[in-house]
Amino acid sequence: MWRMKQKLVNFMYGRYGIDKLYYALLVIFLILMFINALADLLVIKLLMWAVFVYMFFRSLSRNIYKRQKENDEFVKILYKFTSFYKLNIKRIKEFKTFRYRKCPYCKVMLHLPKKTGKHTVCCPKCKNNFQLRIWF
């Protein structure tokens, strides 16, 4: 067993391996496989196997720089979606104690304590002061 593990380690040496894009492609592959089980279509099979081949091509590739750039682009796109949903979940959880408002100058989201009334707020990013009213 140890020899087999050592052979695998030697084989993978200098290759890219697994990253977040690999896991996303794996999820897409599994979803397509499930859809293919329900509706046996040639297009879905071809797409499923194309994703599968690309997944392993990326993990066994020796062009590490190019694979890292692909993963970085994917992570940037993924961050835009996940940060939006994480912020909204946080806003719902902290509704009783905090309010979230955008700075009118730099559009950064501010995390403010829940104090009803009119307040002057200083943005920590752009250092501009502006008036803000919190109703409830």
Phi, psi and omega in degrees: 000320181295322180296320180296318179296318180293323177294321178294319178297316179296322179295318183280351180297125180086004178255162188289308179096209188252140177217192183294323178295324176300314180295322178294319177295325177296318178296317178298319178299315181294322177296315178295325178294320177295316178296321179295327178293327180279313182235103184284089181242143181295322180299317181292321178298315180296317178296319180299313181286331175295317177297317181298314180295318179296323178302310182285330173301315180295317184288332181261003183290146176261354178273079188294320182300314181294319179294324177294321177297318177299316180294320179298318177297318179296317181295323177299314179294317180297322180297323180299319180286313185290324181294323178298313182288324178295319179295317180293323176295320178295321178297320180292317181294324184259024184298325183285337186242335185227159174234148179244125178225150179270143173289131181290344183266308184251357176064021176279146181278126181257140180258103188245146176291154182278098174229114182290150179118192182261133183225155170258124185244137175254121180288129181289341182272306184261353177064022176270143175263142177209156180275143182217138177243126176251120186279311183217000000 
